[in-house]
């Protein structure tokens, strides 16, 4: 109930935005160079594990590497292989062709 009063008071004082203001803090650990390096390593070997990635990127924790692979690069693990969450048309055709070879 205390938070409701606090927010009501702020809006009565003229606040018109529910989002937090930008604050200074620790700089972001993930740079574009790091994202590109992790992405290149993932594309090099789709059967990678977070442990194998952590051996190549020892300055980054395994938890953070998992977050980079899943949240930033949009990969998910499918049958022990990491694949993009959103497949391109080329990927869809390739997967369909592979599936047809297994069926026939």
Buried (B, 14 or more C-beta within 10 A) or exposed (E): EEEEEEEEEEEEEEEEEEEEEEEEEEEEEBEEEBEEEBBEBBEEEEEBEBEEBBEEBEEBEEEBBBBBBBEEBEBEBEEEEBBBEEEEEEEEEEEEEEEEEEEE
